[in-house]
Structure formats: C-alpha cells, structure tokens
Amino acid sequence: MPFSLVSCSSPAAPPSQPTTSGHNTNQASNQTSSSTITIQNYAFSPSPLTVSPGETVNVQNHDQMAHTVTAKDQTFDTGAIPAGSSTSFKAPSKAGTYAYSCTFHTFMHGVLIVK
C-alpha cells in the first residue's frame, strides 16, 4: 500500500533533540533512570508508559520501516528512527498525559504519562 510523507508546520518551541544510533546502546552510568518504548509490528509497547519528569526515554525500533515518536502537542519528537535503530529523548518536565503517534504511520498511537 503506497503512502506519502506530509510535512506539518513547525512547533512554536523546538522539541527536545534525540540521539540516534544504529544499534542499542547502554546509557551513561550517571543517568539515574530510563524507560524504554519498543516499536514492533507497527505498535508501541508498553502503552501507556509512566515515567518521571525529565527521565530519559529510550526508543528501540524493531520494525523494517522508519518510525517516529511524536507528541500530539509537539512536546517531544524523535524524528525518523531508521529500521533496527534506537534513540532517546527526555520526558517533559511537566506532569501530565502525553498522547503520541508515528508521523509516518498515523494509525500508530501511544501514551506517555509523566508523574
């Protein structure tokens, strides 16, 4: 099934910048806490994921296609995560429930709870 990529307008504030690697990496030992979102079979797992404000959230893409983890309100956006790669981002500092999706595959949805 063909699909096309559509660009949206830029958010008012830039989202946090992720780091991407072609393989899973260990986080630096000085980071106190991290959680992981796994992308597999065009789905985010776990969802919802509960994290602390500012916590590092790792994202592992186990699919054969690129995906994103993009907050509905643009609070965070990993950008494209190539197939078989991983990245991370900082959870928002404000407590709340953040709906996110993949910008390439809009049927993919998840929820990040910050508390």
C-alpha positions as CSV (number, residue, x, y, z in Angstrom):
1,M,0.0,0.0,0.0
2,P,1.7,3.3,-1.1
3,F,1.9,6.2,1.3
4,S,3.3,9.7,1.2
5,L,5.0,11.8,3.7
6,V,3.4,15.1,4.6
7,S,5.1,17.9,6.3
8,C,3.4,19.9,9.1
9,S,4.2,23.4,10.3
10,S,7.0,23.9,12.8
11,P,6.1,23.9,16.5
12,A,6.3,27.2,18.5
13,A,9.1,25.7,20.6
14,P,11.6,23.2,19.3
15,P,11.2,19.7,20.6
16,S,13.9,18.0,22.6
17,Q,16.6,16.7,20.3
18,P,17.1,12.9,20.4
19,T,20.3,10.9,19.8
20,T,20.1,8.1,17.3
21,S,22.3,5.0,16.9
22,G,22.3,2.1,14.5
23,H,22.2,-0.3,17.5
24,N,21.1,-0.5,21.1
25,T,23.4,1.4,23.3
26,N,23.9,1.5,27.1
27,Q,23.1,4.8,28.7
28,A,25.8,6.7,30.6
29,S,26.2,5.5,34.2
30,N,25.4,9.0,35.6
31,Q,21.8,8.9,34.4
32,T,19.5,7.9,37.2
33,S,16.6,6.4,35.4
34,S,15.4,5.4,32.0
35,S,12.5,3.6,30.4
36,T,12.1,2.1,27.0
37,I,9.4,2.2,24.3
38,T,9.7,-0.6,21.8
39,I,8.3,-0.4,18.3
40,Q,7.5,-3.7,16.8
41,N,4.8,-4.9,14.3
42,Y,3.7,-1.2,13.8
43,A,2.9,-0.8,17.5
44,F,4.3,1.0,20.5
45,S,4.9,-1.0,23.7
46,P,4.2,-0.5,26.5
47,S,1.4,2.0,26.2
48,P,0.8,3.7,28.4
49,L,4.4,4.1,29.8
50,T,4.7,6.0,33.1
51,V,8.0,8.0,33.7
52,S,9.3,10.7,35.9
53,P,9.7,14.3,34.7
54,G,12.9,14.7,32.7
55,E,13.6,11.0,32.6
56,T,15.4,9.5,29.7
57,V,13.1,7.5,27.4
58,N,14.8,5.1,25.1
59,V,13.1,4.1,21.9
60,Q,14.0,0.9,20.1
61,N,12.7,0.3,16.5
62,H,12.5,-3.4,15.8
63,D,10.4,-2.9,12.6
64,Q,11.7,-2.9,9.0
65,M,10.4,0.6,8.4
66,A,11.4,4.0,9.9
67,H,9.1,5.4,12.6
68,T,8.8,8.4,14.9
69,V,7.6,9.0,18.4
70,T,5.9,12.4,18.1
71,A,3.8,14.0,20.9
72,K,0.5,15.3,19.7
73,D,1.4,18.7,21.2
74,Q,4.9,18.5,19.8
75,T,6.4,18.4,23.3
76,F,8.8,15.7,22.1
77,D,9.6,14.3,18.7
78,T,12.3,11.7,18.0
79,G,12.4,12.4,14.3
80,A,12.8,9.4,12.0
81,I,14.2,6.3,13.7
82,P,15.6,4.0,11.0
83,A,14.7,0.3,11.0
84,G,16.7,-1.6,13.5
85,S,17.9,1.6,15.3
86,S,17.4,3.2,18.6
87,T,17.2,6.7,20.0
88,S,16.3,8.5,23.2
89,F,14.6,11.7,24.4
90,K,13.9,13.5,27.7
91,A,10.4,13.2,29.0
92,P,8.7,16.5,29.5
93,S,9.4,18.3,32.8
94,K,5.7,19.0,33.4
95,A,3.5,16.2,34.8
96,G,0.7,15.1,32.5
97,T,-0.6,12.7,29.9
98,Y,1.0,13.0,26.5
99,A,-0.5,11.3,23.5
100,Y,2.0,10.4,20.8
101,S,2.0,8.8,17.3
102,C,4.2,7.9,14.4
103,T,4.1,10.7,11.8
104,F,4.7,8.2,9.0
105,H,2.1,5.7,10.2
106,T,-0.7,7.7,11.8
107,F,-2.6,4.6,12.9
108,M,0.2,4.0,15.5
109,H,-0.6,5.6,18.8
110,G,0.8,5.6,22.3
111,V,0.6,7.4,25.7
112,L,3.4,8.7,27.9
113,I,2.3,9.5,31.5
114,V,4.7,11.9,33.3
115,K,4.3,11.9,37.1
